[in-house]
C-alpha cells in the first residue's frame, strides 16, 4: 500500500463547531473554482445509480467555476456498484494502512480503487488550482465529518477528503450549507 506523505493524524472538525463551519463557508464563498462531488450537481454516479442533486449546493456555487468529480466512478468502480464502508477506521487510517474500504455485503476489498479515485481527485484539484472542495457527506470517499464504518455512521472523514486535506485543501460538506 502506498502511504501518503504528510497525511495529518487528526480528527476532522466537528460539524457542530460553529467557528470551523463558518471558516469552511467563508473559504467556499471566496473560492473562484471549486471541486464538487458530481452527485451533488445532479450526476447519477452514486453507488446506487442515483444522484443527490442539491439546490443549496447549486446556489452556493453560483458564479464559480466548477470541477465535478466522483472518485469512485473515476477509479472504474462502475455505476451502480456495491455499497462500501470503511473498516478499521477513517480515511486517514486507510492511508496509514490501518483501515480498508470493503463492500458492505461481501467484504470485498476496494481500498486500492478508492485510493486511486482520491489521487485522481487530488490531480484535478492541483491541475485547476482549486483550494476548496465541496463534497458529499457520509461517503467513504467524500465524507468530511461522518462516514460509515462497518455499517455504523461515525465521526471521521473519507479517503478522498483525507488526501485533499493533507494537501492543504479546505473540504466543505454539503451539510455545511
Beta strands, then each sheet from edge to edge (+ up, - down):
strand 1: 33-37
strand 2: 65-69
strand 3: 84-87
strand 4: 100-103
strand 5: 132-135
strand 6: 146-149
strand 7: 152-155
strand 8: 170-173
sheet 1: 2+ 1+ 5+ 8+
sheet 2: 3+ 4-
sheet 3: 6+ 7-
end
